[in-house]
Amino acid sequence: MSNLLTGGDLRARDHHRIEDDAREEGPLHPVTLPNGVRMQVVTVGLELTRQLLADQRLSKDSAKLQREIKRQLAERGSAQENLAGLFGPSMLNSDNPQHARLRALAVKAFNGKAVQQLAPRIEEICAELVAGLPENEEIDLVEELTVPMPMHVIGEVLGLPAQDRAHVRTLIETMMSMEPEVSQPASDELGGYFHALLTGDGLDPRSLFGVLALAADDDGDHLSHDELMAMAFLLVVAGHETSAGLIANVVHDALDNGLWHEVAEDPELVPRLVEETLRHNSPVRSATHRIATEPVEIGGTTIPANTLLLINLGAAGRCPQAHEKAGEYRLDRETTGHATFGHGPHFCLGSALARLETETVLRQLTSRFPRTVYAGDGQPEVTHNDIMASLKSLPVVLRR
């Protein structure tokens, strides 16, 4: 079962059973990724998950993570010098005080006020895409809407030229594939693209990339080139992948649970549906990599220093101690606690944007096509990697 916690040929919600069974069996599960790197997947309840996500002994430091990963790769005879750009020194892969410094340089673009200012443009982007969708014939909503929508939004926020976004999306998907022979070249190409964009003359100074590249904060602090490159990887990949996965999962959950027409009749249910999907069917399967800086006791078992960890978020969201009938998908829950956007210092910077994008798509689709149906023969396939659990495709027929 262990390696099914980081991949496998899974269909929608197959991973729920695997993760929930793992949580019942114990807190720690050794896995080996396709590149040979060994780590432990943590499957515990919601309270302990939150504690671990905020535990400073579980470091996010890029240098520490890269050193251990490269050590393991060298043991296998690999001479790989560079890791995927997502392991660069971004705020995702740093500890305080460095994490707080980097976050402060980007937070203004993603706080609640900034996101609400984006709401009219997000409505426009969504309306343009939805208007182009055919009715009464089978389409793949992942390909036609749930992937392009957040790429358009994050592209405008960051300053990615419109003509480059489709290619950037392809590189991201290839990089996230967990196939070393293609994922690393895709990461290298994406890094080259970001370098050219961030150092070229065409960068829009009003975009977030322009602000980060050209301006300093109130104390005169600014990003080094390596930090800017790492920030680019993080904001583009996280800003696209998480939202795309959440939108697809929410649409699927509404259809699969017979709630589509109910939501069409009562749009006030949309935020509840989004939160229940975040809890029950998280698009982020596990929080990104951590490394123990000293021996750490987790659920009665002590892991040694330098252990690499993935903290599973689905098992935490469906924790029976936190929620009555936690395995059921219900909109009448009084509490909707989950750890999908993390906890502690690394709580997701883009959580408000992801929620707004997803709610916008669901409201527009259900109001325009209230009789939409799922068109697949069975449950759709999910992505095959250690971090994400989003749908590869979502066949639907849109009906008024």
ZAVO-377097 format. One record per residue (C-alpha): x, y negated, z negated; residue in one letter. Coordinates in steps of 0.2 Angstrom, whole numbers, padded with zeros to 4 digits, always signed. Each point is the difference from the previous one (the first is absolute). Layout:
# ZAVO-377097
XYZA...
# end
This chain:
# ZAVO-377097
+0000+0000+0000M+0014-0012-0004S+0005-0005+0017N-0019-0003+0005L+0002-0015-0012L+0011-0008+0013T-0007+0006+0016G-0008+0015+0009G-0013+0002+0013D-0014-0008-0010L-0018-0006+0004R-0010-0013-0009A-0001+0003-0018R+0010+0016+0000D+0014-0009-0009H-0013-0004-0014H-0001+0019-0005R+0019+0002+0001I+0003-0016-0011E-0013+0004-0013D+0006+0018-0001D+0018-0006-0002A-0006-0012-0014R-0008+0014-0010E+0015+0011+0002E+0013-0012-0007G+0007-0017+0002P+0016+0003+0011L+0001+0009+0017H+0017+0002+0009P-0001-0003+0019V+0012-0001+0014T-0003-0013+0014L+0003+0005+0018P+0017-0009+0000N+0006+0011-0015G-0002-0013-0014V-0006+0008-0016R-0012-0009-0012M-0014+0002-0013Q-0018-0004+0004V-0009-0006-0016V-0018+0005-0002T-0008-0007-0016V-0015-0009-0006G-0004-0018+0002L+0007-0007-0016E+0017+0009+0001L+0001-0005+0018T-0002-0018-0004R+0013+0002-0014Q+0013+0008+0012L-0003-0013+0014L+0005-0013-0013A+0014+0010-0008D+0016-0010+0003Q+0010+0016-0002R-0007+0006+0017L+0010-0012+0011S-0005-0007+0017K+0017-0007+0003D+0005+0002+0018S+0019+0004-0003A-0004+0014-0013K-0013+0008+0011L+0011-0001+0016Q+0015+0007-0010R-0009+0015-0006E-0009+0004+0017I+0017-0002+0009K+0008+0012-0013R-0013+0013+0003Q+0002-0002+0019L+0019+0002-0001A-0003+0016-0009E-0009+0006+0015R+0014-0005+0011G-0009-0016+0007S+0011-0014+0004A-0015-0012+0001Q+0006-0017-0005E-0016-0010+0002N-0017+0003-0008L-0017-0006+0006A-0002-0019-0001G-0013+0003-0014L+0014+0005-0012F+0008-0018+0002G+0001-0012-0014P-0018-0007+0000S-0011-0004-0015M-0007+0018+0002L+0018+0007-0003N+0006-0011-0014S-0002-0002-0019D-0002-0015-0010N+0007-0014+0000P+0004+0003+0019Q-0018+0006+0003H-0008-0015-0008A+0012-0012+0010R-0005+0009+0017L-0018+0001-0004R-0001-0019-0005A+0006-0004+0018L-0014+0009+0008A-0015+0000-0012V-0007-0017+0006K-0005+0008+0016A-0010+0014-0008F-0008-0007-0016N-0019-0001-0001G-0001-0018+0006K+0011+0003+0015A-0010+0016+0005V-0017-0009-0001Q+0007-0013+0012Q+0003+0014+0012L-0017+0007-0001A-0008-0010+0015P+0014+0005+0011R-0001+0018-0006I-0019+0000+0004E+0004-0007+0018E+0013+0014+0003I-0011+0013-0006C-0015-0007+0010A+0010+0000+0016E+0006+0018-0002L-0017+0006-0005V-0008-0009+0015A+0011+0010+0012G-0005+0017-0007L-0012+0010+0011P-0017+0006-0006E-0007+0018+0001N+0015+0009+0005E+0014+0008-0010E+0015-0010-0004I+0015+0001-0012D-0003-0013-0013L+0018+0001-0006V+0007-0004+0017E-0013-0013+0005E-0002-0009-0017L+0007+0005-0016T+0018+0000+0006V+0000-0016+0011P-0010-0010-0012M+0013-0001-0014P+0014-0002+0012M-0008-0015+0008H-0003-0008-0018V+0018+0004-0007I+0007-0005+0017G-0008-0018-0001E+0005-0002-0019V+0018+0005+0003L+0003-0007+0017G+0001+0015+0011L-0002-0005+0018P-0016+0007+0007A+0008+0009+0014Q+0012+0009-0011D-0013+0008-0012R-0005+0015+0009A+0019+0005+0001H+0003-0004-0018V-0015+0011-0005R+0007+0015+0011T+0017-0002-0009L-0008+0000-0017I-0010+0016+0004E+0016+0008+0006T+0010-0005-0015M-0013+0006-0012M-0001+0017+0009S+0012+0009-0012M+0009+0007+0015E+0019-0005-0003P+0005+0002+0019E-0013-0014+0005V-0004-0009-0016S+0018-0007-0003Q+0002-0006+0018P-0017-0009-0001A+0005-0008-0016S+0017-0006+0008D-0010-0007+0015E-0012-0009-0012L+0014-0007-0009G+0008-0007+0016G-0017-0008+0004Y-0001-0008-0017F+0017-0007+0001H-0003-0007+0017A-0016-0008-0005L+0006-0007-0017L+0016-0008+0007T-0007-0006+0017G-0007-0016+0005D-0018+0005+0003G-0004+0003-0018L-0016-0010-0005D+0005-0010-0015P-0018+0000-0007R-0001+0019-0001S+0006+0009-0015L+0015+0007+0009F+0004-0018+0005G-0002-0006-0018V+0010+0014-0007L+0014-0002+0012A+0001-0019+0000L-0005-0006-0016A+0005+0001-0019A-0010+0000-0015D-0002-0014-0013D+0017+0005-0008D+0009+0001+0017G+0000+0019+0001D-0001+0008+0016H+0001+0018+0008L+0016+0007+0006S+0000+0008+0018H-0001+0017-0008D-0014-0005-0012E-0009-0008+0015L+0001+0016+0010M-0006+0011-0014A-0014-0012-0003M-0005+0001+0018A-0001+0019+0000F-0010+0000-0016L-0013-0013+0005L-0003+0007+0017V+0000+0018-0004V-0010-0002-0017A-0011-0013+0007G-0005+0011+0014H+0000+0018-0005E-0009-0002-0017T-0014-0011+0007S-0002+0011+0016A-0001+0016-0011G-0012-0008-0012L-0012-0006+0014I-0001+0017+0008A-0002+0009-0017N-0014-0012-0005V-0010+0002+0017V+0002+0019-0001H-0006+0000-0018D-0015-0010+0004A-0005+0012+0014L+0005+0016-0009D-0009-0004-0015N-0016-0006+0009G+0002-0018-0006L+0001-0009+0016W-0018-0005+0002H-0001-0004-0018E+0015-0012+0001V-0008-0008+0016A-0016-0003-0009E+0009-0007-0015D+0017-0008+0004P+0003-0004-0019E+0005+0018-0001L+0015-0002+0011V+0013-0005-0014P-0006+0015-0011R+0003+0012+0015L+0017-0007+0003V+0005+0002-0019E-0007+0018+0000E+0010+0004+0015T+0015-0007-0008L-0003+0010-0015R-0005+0016+0007H+0008+0001+0018N+0015-0012-0002S+0009-0003+0017P+0016-0001-0010V+0004+0018-0005R+0015-0004-0012S+0008-0016-0006A+0017-0002+0009T+0016+0007-0006H+0007-0002-0018R+0016+0006-0008I+0002+0004-0019A+0014-0010-0007T+0000+0011-0016E-0008+0016-0006P-0019-0003+0000V-0014+0010-0008E-0015+0002+0011I-0015+0010-0007G+0011+0011-0011G+0014+0003+0012T+0016-0010+0001T+0008-0004+0017I+0019-0004+0001P+0007-0017+0005A+0001-0002+0019N-0016+0010+0003T-0009-0007+0015L-0019-0002-0003L-0016-0003+0010L-0015-0004-0012I-0016+0007+0008N-0014-0012+0000L-0015+0011+0006G+0002+0011-0015A-0001-0015-0012A-0015-0007+0009G-0010+0016-0002R+0006+0002-0018C-0015+0009-0010P+0006-0009-0016Q-0003-0017+0008A-0016+0004+0010H-0015+0011-0002E-0002+0012+0014K+0016-0008+0007A+0000+0012+0015G-0016-0007+0007E-0002-0016+0011Y-0013-0011-0008R-0004-0019+0001L-0009+0000-0017D+0016+0001-0011R+0001-0013-0014E+0019+0000+0001T+0011+0002+0016T+0017+0001-0007G+0014+0006+0011H+0018-0003+0003A+0000-0001+0019T+0007-0017+0000F+0013+0005-0013G+0002-0007-0018H+0012-0011-0009G+0013-0011+0009P-0002+0009+0017H-0019-0003+0001F-0003-0001+0019C+0002-0018+0006L-0012+0003+0014G-0014+0008-0010S-0012-0015+0003A+0003-0001+0019L-0002+0019+0001A-0017-0001-0009R-0006-0015+0011L+0005+0008+0016E-0009+0016-0004T-0016-0008-0007E-0001-0011+0016T+0001+0015+0012V-0013+0010-0010L-0012-0014-0001R+0002-0004+0019Q-0001+0018+0005L-0015+0005-0011T-0010-0016+0005S+0003+0002+0018R-0001+0019+0002F-0011+0006-0015P-0004+0017+0009R+0019+0005+0002T+0004+0018-0002V+0016+0010-0002Y+0003+0010+0016A+0014+0013-0005G-0002+0018-0001D+0007+0001-0017G+0010-0011-0012Q+0013-0010+0009P+0019+0002-0002E+0010-0011-0012V+0017-0007+0002T+0015+0011-0004H+0012-0008-0012N+0004-0002-0018D-0007-0018-0003I-0016-0002+0011M-0016+0010+0001A-0010-0008+0013S-0009+0006+0015L+0008+0004+0017K-0016-0003+0009S-0018-0003-0004L-0013+0005+0014P-0016-0010-0001V-0015-0005+0010V-0005-0018-0003L-0019-0002+0001R-0011-0015-0004R
# end
